[in-house]
Every structure is written in C-alpha cells, then in structure tokens.
Amino acid sequence: MQFIDRAEIEVEAGKGGDGIVAFRREKYVPAGGPAGGNGGKGGSVILLAEENLQTLLDFKYNRLFKGEDGKRGGPKNMTGASGSDRIIKVPCGTMVYDALTEELIGDLVEPGETLCIAKGGKGGLGNRHFLSNSNRAPEHALPGLEGERKSLLLELKLLAEVGIIGLPNAGKSTLISALSAAKPKIADYPFTTLIPNLGVVRKPTGDGTVFADIPGLIEGASMGAGLGHEFLRHIERTRLLLHLIDITDIDPVENYRTIQNELEAYGHDLAAKPQLLALNKVDAVDLESEEMQELIKEFKAIFPGEVFLISAVARVGLDELMGVIWEMLERLEVAA
C-alpha cells in the first residue's frame, strides 16, 4: 500500500432547492391562496475519522467531493427533499487546513469523530411565505442558496504511543516486527523502510499499544534531506520516543548526536519528549571487550536515562526494555 500523508482536495456542498410559485386549485376551495413549497436544504460535506484507514491514498486521484443538491419545492406547500450529505472517510489523526489561509479548521483524532467542512445551501422560500394583507396572491419565490466551497489541505499525523527513531538500518523495523504482528520490509541496506510501520504491542494486561517505526532520519532531515523530513511530523503525536542505535556502526555516539540535533532543529518540542535509548545488535559484538565497555560508558555519560542493551533479531533484552516502556507510559498517562 502506498503511504500518502498530505493531500489537497476541493469540497462543494449542495445547492439549496428553489422555492416555487403555486396556488391551490381545488374544486371546493374558491380562494385557495398561495401554496408554493420551500426548496430542500443542500447536502453538506462531512469528514469522518475511520479507525481502519492509515493513509490519505484515496485522495491522490479523487480530489473533488460534492454534496447533493436540494430538490425544488412542490405544490400544496410541499417542501423539497434535502440533498444527501457527502461523507468522506479519513484516517484518525488527520488535520484539516484551509488551503488558502493555512488556518487549522479541525483535527480528527478519535474514531467516529466528524467535522462538517462545507455546509449545504439553504432552500429557497416558496410564495406561501410572502402572503400578507397587502399581497394576497404573491407571485414570486426565492432560489436556493449555493453551498459552501472550500479548498482544503489534509495532513495525516499518525497516532502512536511510542515512536521508534534512529538512523537507517538501526534495526527499527526488525524491532517492531519482534514486538508486534507487523511485517515490515527488512533488508541489509539503508532506507528499507519508505513508509511508517505501525504495530500493536500487547501489554501484560492484554491492552494494545501502538508503536510506530519512523523511516530513517539522516543529517539534515529537518531541512528536507533524505526521507526523514517527510515523516518527522508523525513523531509529534507520540508520547514516548525510543531511540535505537546500531552498536556495530563505525561511530554510534555520533549517530546518536545526529538524530538529537535533527529533533532540536525540527522544533515542535520533539527533543523535549521523554526518551529511552537502546543499543541494538549486541548479539554481533563482544560486550565484555574494552572497546564496548568504553562505548557503553560514553553513552551513559551523555544520555540522562537508562541505556538498554538489546538485540531485536535474537530477542535479547526486550522484556526489560518493554517493562520500562509500560512503566513510563503509565506515569505519562497519570501526569496527563
């Protein structure tokens, strides 16, 4: 499935139905008077947050959405039928902006949440509404009003409790596949992950928590380099960041600093989010060696929290790491 997290669409609510001019013409009603019905209301355009959607792919080719026009009024004071609303399903986490003013219109987070983004036009009045003492036989009615039209920008920010970040090939996809039922593409070259992968990880209580494997960031990602710039926004909604470092790389400490610098440069308080640090691929090195001991000591000196030694492939150290993740999420929930 192709991952699309930004889309521009045009929405047009339905036009209200016209009111009509009509008079009662019945055998035993000699002075029936005006009986033109009102037009029906135009259909609105409504966004609906859908839990099972994870991309804005549906809007890549279909960009115009219209509500149904209201029907014109009828004789005998009959009001025209209202037009049907146009319901547009979007993923949870979709932010809606006015494309012209860049003003935030709404943020759809919870499943089933709705947002009316274009109201249907009001139906026109029939001639019965213009009856007065001075005008006993009005011969005019009002047309229906046009529905609202808007150009919108949809921006998806994934909803995940934990965001897994790190340089390409740090083992993020392997970790999320080890912790959940997600099956991301995994290979021994950078940028294997071209889209964020979501995985539901079960707590000991049985509840599910969403983890997001954010595509590899590189130096300059906050300025548009590499793939990371496209996906940094998805970290904004996470409550906890898990920074994954490949301990077998040439300079793991510099890799750590690179990612931290990008979080700082991007802003939006990303660098201030609670973090855990995990040194991955410990199964491929001798942890007792002097070099590894010095490396671990250096990480403990620059990282304020606990440093975890794990292997996503060999599933080493994952239980301890997950135990701390659950504790931190619980504390964050209580603090909120």
One Martini backbone bead per residue (centre of mass of N, CA, C, O) as a GRO file, in nm:
protein
  336
    1MET     BB    1   0.095   0.036   0.023
    2GLN     BB    2   0.054   0.362  -0.022
    3PHE     BB    3   0.196   0.651   0.132
    4ILE     BB    4  -0.023   0.921   0.231
    5ASP     BB    5   0.004   1.253   0.422
    6ARG     BB    6  -0.089   1.445   0.174
    7ALA     BB    7  -0.378   1.655   0.074
    8GLU     BB    8  -0.571   1.800  -0.189
    9ILE     BB    9  -0.903   1.943  -0.175
   10GLU     BB   10  -1.240   1.967  -0.302
   11VAL     BB   11  -1.535   2.131  -0.177
   12GLU     BB   12  -1.905   2.088  -0.234
   13ALA     BB   13  -2.191   2.189  -0.154
   14GLY     BB   14  -2.514   2.187  -0.178
   15LYS     BB   15  -2.780   2.317  -0.327
   16GLY     BB   16  -3.053   2.474  -0.286
   17GLY     BB   17  -3.370   2.464  -0.333
   18ASP     BB   18  -3.629   2.589  -0.495
   19GLY     BB   19  -3.877   2.786  -0.484
   20ILE     BB   20  -4.231   2.815  -0.545
   21VAL     BB   21  -4.504   2.887  -0.759
   22ALA     BB   22  -4.829   2.842  -0.606
   23PHE     BB   23  -5.181   2.730  -0.623
   24ARG     BB   24  -5.480   2.664  -0.518
   25ARG     BB   25  -5.681   2.405  -0.713
   26GLU     BB   26  -5.992   2.360  -0.586
   27LYS     BB   27  -6.320   2.300  -0.601
   28TYR     BB   28  -6.384   2.386  -0.270
   29VAL     BB   29  -6.156   2.633  -0.312
   30PRO     BB   30  -6.193   2.955  -0.403
   31ALA     BB   31  -5.945   3.070  -0.191
   32GLY     BB   32  -5.652   2.924  -0.162
   33GLY     BB   33  -5.388   3.036  -0.239
   34PRO     BB   34  -5.077   3.008  -0.159
   35ALA     BB   35  -4.855   2.683  -0.232
   36GLY     BB   36  -4.547   2.719  -0.222
   37GLY     BB   37  -4.269   2.547  -0.172
   38ASN     BB   38  -3.985   2.467  -0.035
   39GLY     BB   39  -3.667   2.412  -0.051
   40GLY     BB   40  -3.414   2.209  -0.012
   41LYS     BB   41  -3.143   2.118   0.145
   42GLY     BB   42  -2.821   2.100   0.113
   43GLY     BB   43  -2.556   1.905   0.112
   44SER     BB   44  -2.303   1.819   0.307
   45VAL     BB   45  -1.957   1.811   0.410
   46ILE     BB   46  -1.810   1.520   0.574
   47LEU     BB   47  -1.588   1.418   0.815
   48LEU     BB   48  -1.455   1.079   0.892
   49ALA     BB   49  -1.318   0.891   1.135
   50GLU     BB   50  -1.112   0.605   1.053
   51GLU     BB   51  -0.954   0.335   1.197
   52ASN     BB   52  -0.868   0.158   0.921
   53LEU     BB   53  -0.704   0.401   0.837
   54GLN     BB   54  -0.345   0.507   0.712
   55THR     BB   55  -0.421   0.686   0.455
   56LEU     BB   56  -0.449   0.935   0.169
   57LEU     BB   57  -0.482   0.777  -0.106
   58ASP     BB   58  -0.784   0.844  -0.198
   59PHE     BB   59  -0.674   1.159  -0.279
   60LYS     BB   60  -0.489   1.141  -0.535
   61TYR     BB   61  -0.741   1.130  -0.765
   62ASN     BB   62  -0.974   1.217  -0.562
   63ARG     BB   63  -1.061   1.582  -0.521
   64LEU     BB   64  -1.381   1.588  -0.559
   65PHE     BB   65  -1.649   1.697  -0.334
   66LYS     BB   66  -2.009   1.644  -0.325
   67GLY     BB   67  -2.308   1.755  -0.256
   68GLU     BB   68  -2.638   1.736  -0.264
   69ASP     BB   69  -2.897   1.867  -0.400
   70GLY     BB   70  -3.174   2.025  -0.356
   71LYS     BB   71  -3.509   2.023  -0.387
   72ARG     BB   72  -3.773   2.144  -0.510
   73GLY     BB   73  -4.054   2.258  -0.458
   74GLY     BB   74  -4.402   2.213  -0.404
   75PRO     BB   75  -4.707   2.178  -0.409
   76LYS     BB   76  -4.899   2.208  -0.133
   77ASN     BB   77  -4.656   2.291   0.059
   78MET     BB   78  -4.407   2.131  -0.046
   79THR     BB   79  -4.109   2.017   0.053
   80GLY     BB   80  -3.812   1.962  -0.045
   81ALA     BB   81  -3.564   1.758  -0.065
   82SER     BB   82  -3.286   1.682   0.081
   83GLY     BB   83  -2.966   1.656   0.051
   84SER     BB   84  -2.708   1.455   0.061
   85ASP     BB   85  -2.451   1.381   0.239
   86ARG     BB   86  -2.097   1.395   0.231
   87ILE     BB   87  -1.890   1.124   0.315
   88ILE     BB   88  -1.552   1.140   0.445
   89LYS     BB   89  -1.295   0.922   0.484
   90VAL     BB   90  -1.050   0.929   0.748
   91PRO     BB   91  -0.788   0.919   0.930
   92CYS     BB   92  -0.668   0.908   1.221
   93GLY     BB   93  -0.498   1.225   1.249
   94THR     BB   94  -0.644   1.441   1.083
   95MET     BB   95  -0.564   1.748   0.941
   96VAL     BB   96  -0.744   2.061   0.877
   97TYR     BB   97  -0.698   2.293   0.610
   98ASP     BB   98  -0.683   2.593   0.468
   99ALA     BB   99  -0.530   2.640   0.165
  100LEU     BB  100  -0.524   2.961   0.167
  101THR     BB  101  -0.475   3.037   0.496
  102GLU     BB  102  -0.374   2.789   0.687
  103GLU     BB  103  -0.608   2.719   0.861
  104LEU     BB  104  -0.726   2.550   1.129
  105ILE     BB  105  -1.022   2.356   1.141
  106GLY     BB  106  -0.926   2.049   1.221
  107ASP     BB  107  -0.907   1.743   1.444
  108LEU     BB  108  -0.897   1.396   1.381
  109VAL     BB  109  -0.879   1.137   1.631
  110GLU     BB  110  -1.137   0.992   1.684
  111PRO     BB  111  -1.337   0.748   1.633
  112GLY     BB  112  -1.620   0.897   1.467
  113GLU     BB  113  -1.531   1.165   1.409
  114THR     BB  114  -1.661   1.488   1.311
  115LEU     BB  115  -1.660   1.726   1.016
  116CYS     BB  116  -1.791   2.020   0.901
  117ILE     BB  117  -1.668   2.180   0.591
  118ALA     BB  118  -1.958   2.204   0.427
  119LYS     BB  119  -2.242   2.382   0.382
  120GLY     BB  120  -2.546   2.372   0.290
  121GLY     BB  121  -2.783   2.513   0.121
  122LYS     BB  122  -3.052   2.700   0.139
  123GLY     BB  123  -3.371   2.698   0.089
  124GLY     BB  124  -3.611   2.828  -0.084
  125LEU     BB  125  -3.887   3.028  -0.089
  126GLY     BB  126  -4.207   3.020  -0.114
  127ASN     BB  127  -4.496   3.204  -0.178
  128ARG     BB  128  -4.636   3.158   0.106
  129HIS     BB  129  -4.428   3.361   0.261
  130PHE     BB  130  -4.568   3.634   0.101
  131LEU     BB  131  -4.810   3.656   0.262
  132SER     BB  132  -5.046   3.934   0.282
  133ASN     BB  133  -5.264   4.189   0.314
  134SER     BB  134  -5.131   4.331   0.047
  135ASN     BB  135  -5.061   4.014  -0.054
  136ARG     BB  136  -5.267   3.752  -0.165
  137ALA     BB  137  -5.082   3.689  -0.455
  138PRO     BB  138  -4.795   3.579  -0.468
  139GLU     BB  139  -4.535   3.569  -0.755
  140HIS     BB  140  -4.286   3.482  -0.563
  141ALA     BB  141  -3.957   3.333  -0.527
  142LEU     BB  142  -3.678   3.162  -0.395
  143PRO     BB  143  -3.374   3.072  -0.433
  144GLY     BB  144  -3.129   2.877  -0.374
  145LEU     BB  145  -2.844   2.834  -0.204
  146GLU     BB  146  -2.526   2.808  -0.204
  147GLY     BB  147  -2.276   2.617  -0.133
  148GLU     BB  148  -1.996   2.551   0.007
  149ARG     BB  149  -1.651   2.636  -0.077
  150LYS     BB  150  -1.337   2.442  -0.062
  151SER     BB  151  -0.992   2.443   0.013
  152LEU     BB  152  -0.796   2.158   0.115
  153LEU     BB  153  -0.571   2.041   0.374
  154LEU     BB  154  -0.437   1.724   0.432
  155GLU     BB  155  -0.293   1.596   0.746
  156LEU     BB  156  -0.102   1.324   0.858
  157LYS     BB  157  -0.084   1.203   1.202
  158LEU     BB  158   0.017   0.963   1.367
  159LEU     BB  159  -0.111   0.729   1.609
  160ALA     BB  160   0.126   0.699   1.876
  161GLU     BB  161   0.291   0.620   2.165
  162VAL     BB  162   0.546   0.495   2.009
  163GLY     BB  163   0.860   0.608   1.878
  164ILE     BB  164   1.088   0.483   1.639
  165ILE     BB  165   1.424   0.590   1.623
  166GLY     BB  166   1.674   0.644   1.359
  167LEU     BB  167   1.884   0.532   1.162
  168PRO     BB  168   1.947   0.367   0.906
  169ASN     BB  169   1.971   0.034   1.001
  170ALA     BB  170   1.910   0.005   1.326
  171GLY     BB  171   1.632  -0.192   1.361
  172LYS     BB  172   1.329  -0.100   1.368
  173SER     BB  173   1.171  -0.315   1.205
  174THR     BB  174   1.268  -0.557   1.368
  175LEU     BB  175   1.149  -0.466   1.638
  176ILE     BB  176   0.846  -0.439   1.556
  177SER     BB  177   0.828  -0.743   1.468
  178ALA     BB  178   0.905  -0.858   1.757
  179LEU     BB  179   0.660  -0.702   1.919
  180SER     BB  180   0.472  -0.767   1.672
  181ALA     BB  181   0.261  -0.832   1.377
  182ALA     BB  182   0.437  -0.686   1.202
  183LYS     BB  183   0.552  -0.676   0.830
  184PRO     BB  184   0.817  -0.549   0.744
  185LYS     BB  185   1.064  -0.441   0.552
  186ILE     BB  186   1.380  -0.630   0.539
  187ALA     BB  187   1.727  -0.510   0.514
  188ASP     BB  188   2.091  -0.455   0.425
  189TYR     BB  189   1.979  -0.145   0.378
  190PRO     BB  190   1.910   0.156   0.336
  191PHE     BB  191   1.582   0.253   0.320
  192THR     BB  192   1.369   0.027   0.351
  193THR     BB  193   1.194   0.236   0.493
  194LEU     BB  194   0.926   0.436   0.333
  195ILE     BB  195   0.722   0.378   0.566
  196PRO     BB  196   0.530   0.374   0.820
  197ASN     BB  197   0.511   0.148   1.092
  198LEU     BB  198   0.252  -0.037   1.245
  199GLY     BB  199   0.222  -0.165   1.590
  200VAL     BB  200   0.071  -0.393   1.812
  201VAL     BB  201   0.135  -0.394   2.157
  202ARG     BB  202   0.118  -0.605   2.425
  203LYS     BB  203   0.025  -0.606   2.729
  204PRO     BB  204  -0.003  -0.786   3.014
  205THR     BB  205  -0.323  -0.704   3.020
  206GLY     BB  206  -0.391  -0.692   2.680
  207ASP     BB  207  -0.341  -0.430   2.587
  208GLY     BB  208  -0.302  -0.197   2.325
  209THR     BB  209  -0.005  -0.058   2.163
  210VAL     BB  210   0.120   0.190   1.956
  211PHE     BB  211   0.377   0.149   1.719
  212ALA     BB  212   0.633   0.350   1.546
  213ASP     BB  213   0.817   0.323   1.245
  214ILE     BB  214   1.041   0.556   1.159
  215PRO     BB  215   1.191   0.663   0.911
  216GLY     BB  216   1.501   0.729   0.840
  217LEU     BB  217   1.724   0.945   0.961
  218ILE     BB  218   1.921   1.234   0.877
  219GLU     BB  219   2.128   1.459   0.803
  220GLY     BB  220   1.900   1.726   0.739
  221ALA     BB  221   1.596   1.647   0.774
  222SER     BB  222   1.474   1.927   0.879
  223MET     BB  223   1.561   2.049   0.570
  224GLY     BB  224   1.488   1.785   0.356
  225ALA     BB  225   1.655   1.541   0.395
  226GLY     BB  226   1.561   1.274   0.275
  227LEU     BB  227   1.294   1.106   0.449
  228GLY     BB  228   1.244   1.238   0.733
  229HIS     BB  229   1.087   1.503   0.669
  230GLU     BB  230   0.813   1.348   0.600
  231PHE     BB  231   0.805   1.208   0.923
  232LEU     BB  232   0.840   1.398   1.169
  233ARG     BB  233   0.535   1.462   1.226
  234HIS     BB  234   0.472   1.173   1.356
  235ILE     BB  235   0.615   1.238   1.637
  236GLU     BB  236   0.428   1.454   1.772
  237ARG     BB  237   0.207   1.236   1.900
  238THR     BB  238   0.394   1.109   2.071
  239ARG     BB  239   0.495   1.014   2.410
  240LEU     BB  240   0.738   0.818   2.314
  241LEU     BB  241   1.090   0.769   2.265
  242LEU     BB  242   1.284   0.530   2.071
  243HIS     BB  243   1.629   0.509   2.060
  244LEU     BB  244   1.808   0.359   1.796
  245ILE     BB  245   2.126   0.180   1.803
  246ASP     BB  246   2.403   0.084   1.618
  247ILE     BB  247   2.674  -0.079   1.767
  248THR     BB  248   2.831  -0.162   1.483
  249ASP     BB  249   2.903   0.101   1.413
  250ILE     BB  250   3.149   0.331   1.378
  251ASP     BB  251   2.962   0.591   1.522
  252PRO     BB  252   2.723   0.587   1.755
  253VAL     BB  253   2.743   0.864   1.896
  254GLU     BB  254   2.708   1.039   1.642
  255ASN     BB  255   2.432   0.924   1.570
  256TYR     BB  256   2.289   1.030   1.816
  257ARG     BB  257   2.346   1.334   1.766
  258THR     BB  258   2.209   1.361   1.494
  259ILE     BB  259   1.917   1.308   1.587
  260GLN     BB  260   1.901   1.525   1.810
  261ASN     BB  261   1.952   1.765   1.619
  262GLU     BB  262   1.695   1.720   1.445
  263LEU     BB  263   1.489   1.759   1.669
  264GLU     BB  264   1.573   2.045   1.738
  265ALA     BB  265   1.540   2.173   1.449
  266TYR     BB  266   1.232   2.106   1.411
  267GLY     BB  267   1.085   2.107   1.679
  268HIS     BB  268   0.785   2.080   1.850
  269ASP     BB  269   0.917   1.938   2.111
  270LEU     BB  270   1.074   1.671   2.047
  271ALA     BB  271   1.331   1.683   2.239
  272ALA     BB  272   1.130   1.684   2.508
  273LYS     BB  273   1.068   1.409   2.490
  274PRO     BB  274   1.050   1.117   2.608
  275GLN     BB  275   1.334   0.885   2.650
  276LEU     BB  276   1.489   0.601   2.500
  277LEU     BB  277   1.787   0.386   2.503
  278ALA     BB  278   1.901   0.158   2.239
  279LEU     BB  279   2.136  -0.098   2.192
  280ASN     BB  280   2.185  -0.264   1.903
  281LYS     BB  281   2.327  -0.573   1.817
  282VAL     BB  282   2.476  -0.742   2.061
  283ASP     BB  283   2.518  -1.025   1.910
  284ALA     BB  284   2.773  -0.891   1.723
  285VAL     BB  285   2.928  -0.852   2.001
  286ASP     BB  286   3.171  -0.785   2.260
  287LEU     BB  287   3.079  -0.667   2.567
  288GLU     BB  288   3.364  -0.729   2.725
  289SER     BB  289   3.508  -0.539   2.581
  290GLU     BB  290   3.674  -0.246   2.600
  291GLU     BB  291   3.531  -0.095   2.374
  292MET     BB  292   3.235  -0.148   2.470
  293GLN     BB  293   3.260  -0.033   2.756
  294GLU     BB  294   3.331   0.255   2.664
  295LEU     BB  295   3.076   0.303   2.499
  296ILE     BB  296   2.868   0.265   2.723
  297LYS     BB  297   2.985   0.484   2.909
  298GLU     BB  298   2.936   0.719   2.711
  299PHE     BB  299   2.629   0.697   2.696
  300LYS     BB  300   2.578   0.734   3.004
  301ALA     BB  301   2.697   1.031   2.997
  302ILE     BB  302   2.484   1.157   2.764
  303PHE     BB  303   2.248   0.995   2.890
  304PRO     BB  304   2.001   1.043   3.137
  305GLY     BB  305   1.922   0.755   3.113
  306GLU     BB  306   1.866   0.444   3.040
  307VAL     BB  307   2.068   0.182   2.900
  308PHE     BB  308   2.003  -0.047   2.644
  309LEU     BB  309   2.062  -0.397   2.573
  310ILE     BB  310   1.999  -0.524   2.242
  311SER     BB  311   1.819  -0.780   2.031
  312ALA     BB  312   1.592  -0.814   1.789
  313VAL     BB  313   1.669  -1.085   1.660
  314ALA     BB  314   1.739  -1.242   1.949
  315ARG     BB  315   1.567  -1.125   2.186
  316VAL     BB  316   1.741  -0.925   2.362
  317GLY     BB  317   1.618  -0.728   2.628
  318LEU     BB  318   1.301  -0.677   2.580
  319ASP     BB  319   1.159  -0.713   2.852
  320GLU     BB  320   1.296  -0.481   3.000
  321LEU     BB  321   1.219  -0.258   2.806
  322MET     BB  322   0.907  -0.295   2.820
  323GLY     BB  323   0.874  -0.245   3.122
  324VAL     BB  324   0.961   0.056   3.106
  325ILE     BB  325   0.756   0.153   2.900
  326TRP     BB  326   0.502   0.095   3.069
  327GLU     BB  327   0.578   0.276   3.306
  328MET     BB  328   0.600   0.545   3.149
  329LEU     BB  329   0.313   0.549   3.030
  330GLU     BB  330   0.170   0.550   3.302
  331ARG     BB  331   0.290   0.816   3.405
  332LEU     BB  332   0.193   0.994   3.168
  333GLU     BB  333  -0.109   0.941   3.213
  334VAL     BB  334  -0.126   1.056   3.499
  335ALA     BB  335  -0.011   1.343   3.429
  336ALA     BB  336  -0.248   1.406   3.218
   0.00000   0.00000   0.00000
